[in-house]
Amino acid sequence: MILQINTDHQRFRKIVKGKIRDDLRKFLTRGELLGREGKKLISIPVKGIDTPHFRYGDNNDAGVGKGEGKPGDGVDGEGGVGPGGEGEGRHILEVDISLDELADILGEELKLPRIKPRGKHRITAERDRYTGIRQAGPESLRHFKRTFRRALRRQIMSGLYDPETPRIIFERRDKIYRSWRTVLSPQSNALIIYMMDVSGSMGDEQKELVRLEAFWIDAWLRRNYQGIESRYIVHDVRAGEVDRETFFRIREDGGTRISSAFRLAKDVIDRHYSPLDWNIYLFHFSDGDNSSESDSRECCALLREHLLPSLNLFGYCQVASAYGTGNFINVVHEQLRDLEAVITSRVNNKDDIYDSIKTFFSPGR
């Protein structure tokens, strides 16, 4: 019976995931999902699915225990709310699903491969594991069950145990403690640096597109690495590092000098993340309206000479804006088109986020 229920539950979950997959583009644009993480459950309304229910056999036991029912009767026999009507009831089932499951559906639907860490980009993590017992140790590690058994056995063997008045008196020699050893386990780590142009030409609509895409990139990469760190950089003519919350909420103004963000990213990598130990992803979001062509060329030089040798991927996403030239993406194409680790995409509205993520990760870098 339990196995049958499990089978039915798995089948139901499969149906739900199919419905979510059908509306995946719409789910990617839901701003209320921002800030959710990993295995925390998210309630998602799913249309066209009936709530699972037991199907009864053929019997003539009418009513709910008080004779035949009539439309509008309550189950307690005291009358329901309003008439029963003649049409079918409308309902939308809400299902709970974790962000990890949504990220899996995203990968399956976009046919994204599981990312394999680059060659030497594997580190070994130390972890303590309880593996045995010993006679000495801190009280916080005392093994109460074994200590109790030893004391009981000692009292029985020495004739001190009285079943009529059971009482266990512990002695020092009865006490047993857990012991541990440090084990080494391979772990693949990754660093994502998000950089966002927050200058005056980047309005609320553009920043919303950036936040949504950055959020789903983060969710997808977290499903591919055991350990991952995210750093956030915002810039106008100057760049600064902020926390995740600020990145998703900040409002700024002013001009744009993209090279300021690239220099700060280089500094963060040089100081904290050796390319030998980390898979490094760099994403920059902007409307492409840089302060000058010379700064755009300087950005490409920084990428080619200093950043790209350390990166798995540099993704540049240019969002549409009514202001400025939007020429930075053209400079990137002109200067860096020969480099495989450079991927660009254009996002004009929320519907384009789906295709932009697919563009970035289809090669499985």
Buried (B, 14 or more C-beta within 10 A) or exposed (E): EEEEEEEEEEEBEEBBBEBBEEEBBEBBBEEEBBEBEEEEEBEBEBEEBEEEEEEEEEEEEEEEEEEEBEEEBEEEEEEBEEEEEEEEEEEEBEBEBBBBBBBBBBBEBBEBEEBEBBEEBBBEEEEEEEEEBEEEBEEEBBBEEBBBBBBBEBBEEEEEBEEEEEEBEBEEEBBBBBBBEEEEEEBBBBBBBBBBBBBBBBBEEBBBBBBBBBBBBBBBBBBBBEEBBBBBBBBBBEBBBBEBEEBBEBEBEEBBBBBBBBBBBBEBBEEEBEBEBBBBBBBBBBBBBBBEEEBBBBBBBBBBEBBBEBBBBBBBBBBBBEEBEBBBBBBBEEBBEEBEBBBBBBBEEBEBBBBBBBBBBEEEB
